[in-house]
Amino acid sequence: MSKKILMIVGDYVEDYEAMVPYQAMLSVGLQVDTIAPGRKKGDAIPTAVHDFVGDQTYRETPGHRFAITASFDEVNPADYDGLYLPGGRAPEYIRLNKRVLELVRHFFEAKKPVAAICHAIQILTAARVLQGKTLTAYEAIGPDIELAGGTWKNIPVNQAIVDGHLVTAPAWPAHPAILKEFYKLLGLQIS
């Protein structure tokens, strides 16, 4: 029986940070359910591409439509072995959803593997699950981590940090690193 992963997204999730891990996890035999507040199985959400083109911060451009594979109100977190949280603009507002925070807390309380990348750490700060944890995120989220009781590390954009059952990365160039560590936390062996 393959492991089941829950991925929480929302409108304008970062395209690469949802699409790439979703497809990569499917390719190694994981079952992945994608959910978004207010969405049902069969819906789709818009994504955004964030890229640096010489401005002081990233530029956001339209991405693809991303399929929602399970109904938000119906998922039971106990049915899942791990949680994957992509970044983008979605985390800043889905973290205001009480059920999103309850779902996240379940994975921390049960000490199940959790992967969060870039701005997704905003969800973890709102869920108040970072006390005593060492992690990374997009640089602008560093102060939020510190305010939430965690320790922020500014690491190269293509690396990841593991602290217990949590793996975090600064942005999508770290997909190989965060996915490799997430697979280890799930007990997958790929040769």
Secondary structure, 3 states (H helix, E strand, C coil): CCCEEEEECCCCEEHHHHHHHHHHHHHCCCEEEEECCCCCCCCEEEEEEEECCCCCCCEEEEEEEEECCCCHHHCCHHHCCEEEECCECHHHHHCCCHHHHHHHHHHHHCCCCEEEEHHHHHHHHHHCCCCCCEECCCHHHHHHHHHCCCEECCCCCCCCEEECCEEEECCHHHHHHHHHHHHHHHCCCCC
